[in-house]
Amino acid sequence: MPVTVGGKIVERLLVVGYGVTGRAVAQFCVRRGVSFSLTDAGRLAPADEAWLREHARAVETGGHTLGLLGDVDAVIATPGAPAELGLLAEARRRGVPVWSELDLASTVSGERRLIAVTGTNGKSTTVSLIGALLARAGVSNVVAGNIGLPFLDVADAALWDVAVLEVSSFQLEQSALFHPCVGALLNLTPNHLERHGSMAAYTAAKLRLFARQDAADAAVLPADLAGRVDHGKGRLLVFDGPMPPLPQGSAEVGEVRRLNLAAAVTVCREIAPGFDATWCSVGELRDALYLPHRQEEVGSVGGVRLVNDSKATSPAATVAALRSTREPTVLLLGGRSKRGGYDELARFLAASPPRAIVVYGEARDEIAAHLAAERVGHVVVGGFEAAVAAGLAAARPGDVLLLSPACSSFDQFKNYEERGDAFRRLAQASPGFRPPAVADT
């Protein structure tokens, strides 16, 4: 059964990539009776390939050719497919629409309201807070997108009135139709330059959030960006100048989480007129405010507090974590390079030196060179396990051992969650480990 997307009847789709998003698109096609083919640059797990061979018109693995492009109505580019991919360029040359999963999902979701949140840091926490606050205000909502649940998995479900979506630069880069009624850009610092190539291109991808908004929509930004970037035609709402009234106890949660709260409350006030955040406390929002792998208290070893901030995959996120840490700190840095921002991180560390810095992983030489240029002391080791051991050896009672890597995890792990879980396991296996007595506040 065809679907109509952007005014075009779509009976045959080509899906580029079979990660989490590609799987969601394929399953949607099966549910809705849309014919689809799939191409993936890698090799698929046997179970995945068997399922696709049963349900898809054609399956291509190990690279992208033009063979499947001949008779499709549109192409769905998943986030892992770079915009300059030859297959996508040829599709556009032939006049075949290239859409993102967000485009497809927002179309089938009908006229319901969409909130989209992007930024370098704080996206997951902010969308979780928006979802929790709206639920407390009686607004039926679903939290989805880059946070882990593909929007397409729930786009045509009847269980929500408002969708709260975390969206990444990779998703926005491919989006041609996506139109949130409220778009929030939390911050903007160098990230994913290994994909986008330059800060200008990364910024342009983020600003596509506002590209299709009009005067009936709202663009939510911090004061430092409001006058510097093109937020399109939507009404400008500044969430930190001044901050709106926040939930009780917000003064105690630290600057970064307080900004996330301010952005969330600003969005909620736009969605639910008369919304008042002061009737609840941060304690009631704890599950949304303290997500796993985001400055997460793991426990202690020999009086050293261990904090898992594996989600800090950019230098700016690491700086934010350091600013939120009051005790002397042993910092674990490393993984796969983001190709930008390490010079600024090194300057910050030179001005506010931690107790010790352990550099590891694929990016260790690159990061170490920046630290050496700023005369910041550090130790270089090989892999992740050696880094944790070296960090524990360098720490003293009363210190914090902070995993805030400023890198992606893909040199050794599937994702930042797997890296954070490994940190937790290594901590728990250390002699003298004690779990946290009270969750972090």
BAMAR-723135 format. One record per residue (C-alpha): residue number from 1; z negated, x, y negated. Coordinates in steps of 0.02 Angstrom, whole numbers, plus 50000, padded with zeros to 5 digits. Layout:
N
n, Z, X, Y
NUM, Z, X, Y;
...
***
This chain:
441
n, Z, X, Y
1, 50000, 50000, 50000;
2, 50051, 50080, 49835;
3, 49934, 50107, 49689;
4, 49981, 50106, 49505;
5, 49931, 50261, 49408;
6, 49977, 50287, 49226;
7, 50097, 50141, 49236;
8, 50188, 50219, 49384;
9, 50192, 50143, 49558;
10, 50138, 50277, 49681;
11, 50182, 50260, 49865;
12, 50193, 50444, 49916;
13, 50075, 50581, 49856;
14, 50073, 50769, 49881;
15, 49896, 50839, 49882;
16, 49879, 51024, 49836;
17, 49722, 51097, 49916;
18, 49601, 51034, 50048;
19, 49428, 51076, 49984;
20, 49299, 50943, 49942;
21, 49417, 50859, 49818;
22, 49572, 50868, 49928;
23, 49476, 50788, 50069;
24, 49421, 50647, 49954;
25, 49601, 50616, 49899;
26, 49663, 50616, 50079;
27, 49528, 50494, 50133;
28, 49567, 50382, 49985;
29, 49750, 50379, 50036;
30, 49702, 50327, 50212;
31, 49587, 50190, 50146;
32, 49718, 50122, 50027;
33, 49869, 50145, 50139;
34, 49954, 50272, 50025;
35, 50070, 50394, 50114;
36, 50025, 50575, 50080;
37, 50069, 50754, 50123;
38, 49958, 50905, 50099;
39, 49983, 51089, 50063;
40, 49844, 51220, 50066;
41, 49852, 51406, 50030;
42, 49728, 51449, 50168;
43, 49696, 51406, 50348;
44, 49604, 51245, 50389;
45, 49464, 51218, 50512;
46, 49534, 51151, 50676;
47, 49448, 50982, 50655;
48, 49518, 50963, 50478;
49, 49693, 51009, 50530;
50, 49686, 50889, 50678;
51, 49631, 50746, 50564;
52, 49769, 50785, 50440;
53, 49902, 50797, 50575;
54, 49850, 50622, 50629;
55, 49848, 50542, 50456;
56, 49966, 50640, 50341;
57, 50155, 50632, 50334;
58, 50162, 50822, 50335;
59, 50040, 50968, 50325;
60, 50075, 51143, 50261;
61, 49948, 51286, 50274;
62, 49947, 51470, 50235;
63, 50039, 51453, 50069;
64, 50129, 51332, 49954;
65, 50317, 51307, 49970;
66, 50428, 51179, 49886;
67, 50472, 51093, 50049;
68, 50352, 50948, 50029;
69, 50399, 50911, 49849;
70, 50563, 50825, 49883;
71, 50518, 50641, 49899;
72, 50347, 50617, 49819;
73, 50301, 50504, 49674;
74, 50163, 50617, 49608;
75, 50062, 50773, 49644;
76, 49872, 50781, 49646;
77, 49814, 50956, 49598;
78, 49639, 50991, 49659;
79, 49524, 51104, 49557;
80, 49562, 51258, 49660;
81, 49747, 51251, 49616;
82, 49780, 51350, 49455;
83, 49889, 51267, 49325;
84, 50019, 51407, 49335;
85, 50046, 51382, 49522;
86, 50233, 51387, 49555;
87, 50231, 51224, 49653;
88, 50152, 51131, 49507;
89, 50270, 51210, 49381;
90, 50419, 51155, 49486;
91, 50350, 50979, 49502;
92, 50338, 50966, 49313;
93, 50513, 51037, 49294;
94, 50578, 50900, 49409;
95, 50484, 50766, 49312;
96, 50358, 50733, 49450;
97, 50188, 50689, 49373;
98, 50048, 50812, 49410;
99, 49877, 50728, 49404;
100, 49699, 50773, 49443;
101, 49579, 50681, 49558;
102, 49494, 50621, 49397;
103, 49657, 50542, 49341;
104, 49678, 50449, 49504;
105, 49495, 50397, 49516;
106, 49481, 50337, 49337;
107, 49636, 50230, 49359;
108, 49573, 50142, 49516;
109, 49399, 50119, 49439;
110, 49471, 49985, 49325;
111, 49399, 49948, 49154;
112, 49223, 50008, 49190;
113, 49144, 50135, 49072;
114, 49155, 50321, 49108;
115, 49040, 50455, 49041;
116, 49099, 50634, 49063;
117, 48994, 50790, 49033;
118, 49060, 50967, 49026;
119, 49005, 51135, 48958;
120, 48969, 51309, 49022;
121, 48789, 51272, 49071;
122, 48676, 51123, 49100;
123, 48806, 50997, 49162;
124, 48721, 50947, 49325;
125, 48549, 50928, 49246;
126, 48619, 50825, 49102;
127, 48719, 50704, 49210;
128, 48568, 50684, 49325;
129, 48460, 50643, 49174;
130, 48587, 50519, 49107;
131, 48593, 50432, 49275;
132, 48403, 50424, 49288;
133, 48380, 50363, 49109;
134, 48515, 50230, 49123;
135, 48441, 50168, 49286;
136, 48272, 50149, 49203;
137, 48357, 50051, 49065;
138, 48432, 49932, 49193;
139, 48611, 50000, 49186;
140, 48691, 50012, 49357;
141, 48772, 50182, 49371;
142, 48837, 50315, 49489;
143, 48824, 50504, 49462;
144, 48976, 50594, 49530;
145, 49108, 50726, 49498;
146, 49081, 50913, 49503;
147, 48897, 50887, 49545;
148, 48949, 50863, 49726;
149, 49010, 50684, 49753;
150, 49196, 50668, 49713;
151, 49225, 50525, 49592;
152, 49365, 50460, 49703;
153, 49240, 50429, 49843;
154, 49157, 50292, 49740;
155, 49286, 50248, 49607;
156, 49337, 50083, 49688;
157, 49162, 50035, 49747;
158, 49074, 49885, 49671;
159, 48903, 49968, 49659;
160, 48910, 50030, 49479;
161, 48949, 49977, 49301;
162, 48948, 50152, 49224;
163, 49004, 50315, 49305;
164, 48917, 50473, 49246;
165, 49031, 50619, 49287;
166, 49006, 50806, 49284;
167, 49177, 50881, 49249;
168, 49229, 51063, 49255;
169, 49362, 51161, 49163;
170, 49460, 51170, 49326;
171, 49463, 50980, 49338;
172, 49503, 50953, 49154;
173, 49641, 51083, 49156;
174, 49742, 50974, 49275;
175, 49698, 50804, 49198;
176, 49834, 50708, 49109;
177, 49762, 50530, 49104;
178, 49572, 50547, 49111;
179, 49490, 50449, 48969;
180, 49299, 50438, 48960;
181, 49223, 50319, 48833;
182, 49087, 50450, 48803;
183, 49126, 50635, 48821;
184, 48992, 50767, 48800;
185, 49022, 50953, 48777;
186, 48853, 51039, 48796;
187, 48895, 51220, 48753;
188, 49036, 51345, 48763;
189, 49017, 51528, 48812;
190, 49130, 51646, 48912;
191, 49151, 51589, 49092;
192, 49286, 51577, 49226;
193, 49395, 51702, 49134;
194, 49452, 51763, 49305;
195, 49540, 51594, 49318;
196, 49585, 51548, 49138;
197, 49627, 51723, 49078;
198, 49553, 51710, 48904;
199, 49415, 51622, 48808;
200, 49548, 51527, 48712;
201, 49621, 51455, 48872;
202, 49448, 51414, 48941;
203, 49404, 51325, 48778;
204, 49568, 51229, 48780;
205, 49532, 51168, 48956;
206, 49359, 51107, 48906;
207, 49425, 51017, 48752;
208, 49544, 50914, 48858;
209, 49388, 50807, 48884;
210, 49423, 50729, 48714;
211, 49613, 50728, 48718;
212, 49637, 50543, 48757;
213, 49487, 50472, 48664;
214, 49511, 50356, 48516;
215, 49402, 50288, 48377;
216, 49313, 50169, 48496;
217, 49250, 50317, 48598;
218, 49113, 50445, 48565;
219, 49118, 50635, 48568;
220, 48946, 50713, 48592;
221, 48925, 50896, 48539;
222, 48793, 51018, 48479;
223, 48790, 51058, 48295;
224, 48857, 51235, 48318;
225, 49017, 51168, 48399;
226, 49040, 51009, 48300;
227, 49124, 51097, 48155;
228, 49217, 51228, 48256;
229, 49313, 51138, 48392;
230, 49435, 50993, 48395;
231, 49342, 50845, 48468;
232, 49490, 50728, 48450;
233, 49484, 50552, 48377;
234, 49317, 50497, 48449;
235, 49163, 50467, 48340;
236, 49064, 50628, 48326;
237, 48882, 50620, 48385;
238, 48779, 50780, 48365;
239, 48638, 50787, 48491;
240, 48532, 50928, 48419;
241, 48543, 50908, 48231;
242, 48413, 50834, 48231;
243, 48367, 50791, 48409;
244, 48342, 50606, 48450;
245, 48169, 50544, 48504;
246, 48140, 50617, 48678;
247, 48033, 50566, 48827;
248, 47848, 50602, 48817;
249, 47804, 50781, 48864;
250, 47973, 50852, 48816;
251, 47895, 50987, 48709;
252, 47829, 51069, 48868;
253, 47992, 51087, 48966;
254, 48071, 51234, 48876;
255, 48216, 51246, 48755;
256, 48359, 51234, 48879;
257, 48297, 51078, 48968;
258, 48249, 51000, 48801;
259, 48430, 51019, 48743;
260, 48489, 50940, 48907;
261, 48370, 50795, 48873;
262, 48434, 50777, 48695;
263, 48614, 50767, 48753;
264, 48569, 50642, 48889;
265, 48471, 50531, 48771;
266, 48612, 50535, 48642;
267, 48736, 50477, 48774;
268, 48619, 50339, 48835;
269, 48594, 50274, 48660;
270, 48783, 50254, 48647;
271, 48797, 50163, 48813;
272, 48643, 50051, 48795;
273, 48612, 49998, 48615;
274, 48427, 49996, 48576;
275, 48391, 50126, 48709;
276, 48224, 50211, 48679;
277, 48180, 50366, 48781;
278, 48000, 50375, 48722;
279, 47943, 50240, 48842;
280, 47956, 50363, 48987;
281, 47888, 50537, 49019;
282, 47968, 50696, 49084;
283, 47858, 50676, 49238;
284, 47955, 50518, 49282;
285, 48117, 50617, 49265;
286, 48061, 50767, 49366;
287, 48190, 50751, 49506;
288, 48332, 50748, 49378;
289, 48259, 50880, 49264;
290, 48221, 51009, 49399;
291, 48371, 51017, 49515;
292, 48377, 51142, 49659;
293, 48444, 51316, 49620;
294, 48415, 51294, 49433;
295, 48261, 51396, 49384;
296, 48181, 51327, 49542;
297, 48007, 51385, 49588;
298, 48015, 51457, 49765;
299, 47839, 51525, 49787;
300, 47754, 51693, 49769;
301, 47739, 51857, 49864;
302, 47592, 51970, 49825;
303, 47563, 51885, 49659;
304, 47748, 51894, 49609;
305, 47823, 51725, 49566;
306, 47997, 51699, 49639;
307, 48123, 51592, 49544;
308, 48290, 51536, 49614;
309, 48419, 51516, 49477;
310, 48570, 51540, 49589;
311, 48667, 51409, 49488;
312, 48670, 51535, 49344;
313, 48847, 51592, 49380;
314, 48885, 51649, 49202;
315, 48805, 51779, 49088;
316, 48756, 51643, 48963;
317, 48661, 51548, 49098;
318, 48565, 51707, 49140;
319, 48519, 51732, 48958;
320, 48455, 51553, 48953;
321, 48348, 51583, 49107;
322, 48275, 51742, 49034;
323, 48232, 51652, 48873;
324, 48138, 51523, 48975;
325, 48036, 51654, 49070;
326, 47876, 51713, 48987;
327, 47812, 51840, 49114;
328, 47877, 52018, 49142;
329, 48036, 51996, 49244;
330, 48130, 52085, 49381;
331, 48308, 52021, 49370;
332, 48435, 52011, 49512;
333, 48615, 52018, 49448;
334, 48774, 52017, 49550;
335, 48905, 51929, 49655;
336, 49087, 51904, 49608;
337, 49133, 51942, 49427;
338, 49174, 51807, 49300;
339, 49273, 51938, 49200;
340, 49185, 51905, 49037;
341, 49019, 51900, 48946;
342, 48935, 52049, 49028;
343, 48942, 52152, 48868;
344, 48843, 52016, 48778;
345, 48721, 52004, 48923;
346, 48694, 52192, 48918;
347, 48658, 52187, 48732;
348, 48532, 52048, 48759;
349, 48447, 52148, 48897;
350, 48442, 52302, 48787;
351, 48351, 52202, 48653;
352, 48232, 52118, 48777;
353, 48219, 52234, 48928;
354, 48152, 52157, 49090;
355, 48031, 52253, 49200;
356, 48178, 52303, 49310;
357, 48357, 52252, 49347;
358, 48436, 52258, 49519;
359, 48627, 52249, 49523;
360, 48716, 52206, 49684;
361, 48874, 52137, 49761;
362, 49058, 52146, 49721;
363, 49032, 52153, 49533;
364, 48896, 52286, 49537;
365, 49001, 52428, 49465;
366, 49069, 52320, 49324;
367, 48896, 52255, 49275;
368, 48817, 52426, 49294;
369, 48946, 52501, 49175;
370, 48902, 52374, 49041;
371, 48716, 52406, 49065;
372, 48741, 52594, 49057;
373, 48841, 52576, 48896;
374, 48689, 52492, 48816;
375, 48569, 52615, 48899;
376, 48485, 52477, 48999;
377, 48394, 52542, 49153;
378, 48448, 52469, 49318;
379, 48459, 52500, 49505;
380, 48620, 52474, 49603;
381, 48616, 52418, 49785;
382, 48746, 52350, 49905;
383, 48719, 52173, 49964;
384, 48610, 52024, 49928;
385, 48472, 52058, 50054;
386, 48451, 52236, 49989;
387, 48440, 52168, 49812;
388, 48298, 52049, 49855;
389, 48204, 52188, 49945;
390, 48228, 52307, 49797;
391, 48172, 52171, 49677;
392, 48012, 52138, 49773;
393, 47978, 52325, 49781;
394, 47997, 52342, 49592;
395, 47893, 52190, 49545;
396, 47707, 52193, 49507;
397, 47576, 52056, 49524;
398, 47600, 51935, 49380;
399, 47787, 51969, 49368;
400, 47932, 51851, 49403;
401, 48071, 51898, 49524;
402, 48216, 51802, 49450;
403, 48378, 51773, 49544;
404, 48495, 51731, 49399;
405, 48653, 51821, 49452;
406, 48777, 51791, 49308;
407, 48913, 51791, 49441;
408, 48990, 51673, 49566;
409, 48930, 51686, 49745;
410, 49096, 51704, 49832;
411, 49083, 51887, 49879;
412, 48952, 51846, 50013;
413, 48922, 51658, 50012;
414, 49019, 51495, 50016;
415, 48936, 51433, 49858;
416, 48785, 51454, 49745;
417, 48683, 51335, 49854;
418, 48703, 51447, 50006;
419, 48653, 51597, 49900;
420, 48498, 51507, 49835;
421, 48451, 51452, 50011;
422, 48466, 51633, 50069;
423, 48349, 51687, 49928;
424, 48224, 51556, 49980;
425, 48231, 51609, 50163;
426, 48207, 51793, 50120;
427, 48060, 51748, 50010;
428, 47979, 51641, 50144;
429, 48002, 51780, 50273;
430, 47914, 51908, 50162;
431, 47736, 51959, 50210;
432, 47610, 51869, 50101;
433, 47727, 51729, 50047;
434, 47641, 51577, 49973;
435, 47730, 51416, 49928;
436, 47713, 51352, 49750;
437, 47551, 51258, 49725;
438, 47629, 51144, 49593;
439, 47812, 51110, 49556;
440, 47876, 51199, 49402;
441, 47851, 51115, 49235;
***
